[in-house]
Amino acid sequence: MYALGALLRFLLDARDEPAPRALRSIAARATAPDRGQRYPTVSALAADVSRYLSAEPVDAHREGPVERLRRLLSKHR
C-alpha cells in the first residue's frame, strides 16, 4: 500500500501545476506512517481513485462547501 501511495505522490509532485487536494489526501492516506491509518486493501485505494475520477467525494478527503460546489459544478457542466 505504501509503495502505491508513494508512486502516486511522486506522479503528483512531477506535475507543473498543484495537484488537487483530494488526490493529495488519497496519497497521504496510502502513505500514512501508521499502518492502521492506511487503506486496508488495494481495492479500497482503487475505489477512492475511481470516485475521484468520477467527480464523486473520496473517503480520504473531507471537502469543504466551496470545494464540494466546485466538484459538483465540474461534474454537471
N, C-alpha and C positions, 0 to 999 in steps of 0.2 A: 504494500500500500504506500509506504513511504517513498519508494522509488518512483511510482507512478505520479505521486504528488510533486516530487522533485522535478520530474520531467515536465510536468505541466507548468510549474513555476518557472523553469528555465525558458520554456517557449513563450510564456507571458512576458518575461523580462527582456526577451530578444526583440520585442516589438518596438516600433518608433513612438507609438502613442501609449498612453497609460491603459493598462488592462481594466476591464470592467470590475467593479467591486465584487460582484457575485462570483466571478471566476477566481479572483484572488482569494475569496473566502473558501472556495472549494479546494484550492491548492493548499491553503493554510490548514484546513481540517485534515487533509490527507497526509500532511507532514507534521502534525501536532507532536510535540515532544512526548506526551503521554499517550501510549498505545490505546488506552481506553477511550480517548477522545477522537481517534481516527475513525474513518469509515470502517464498519465491521467486515464488509466484503467488497470485492471489485465491482460486483453488480450494483451495490449501493452508490459507489462513486460514479459509475456509468449512468445510473438513473439520474443523479444530480446534474451531470453534464448534459444529459438528454433534455432534462427540464429547462436548463439554461438555453439550450439551442432552440427550444420550442417557445421561448419567451414566457415560461412559467416560473413561479417562485421556486428557489432551491432551498433545500434543508439547511445547508451550511451557512446561509446568509439571511439575516433579518433586515429586510429592506424598510426604509422609512417611507412616509407618504409620498414625497416628491419622487423618490426612486421608483416606487410602485406605479405612479402615474406615468412616468417616462416609459417603463416597461410595457404598460398596457397600451399606451399610445403607439409605441413602435410595433406592437403585435396587431393592432387594429387600425392600420392606416387608412 
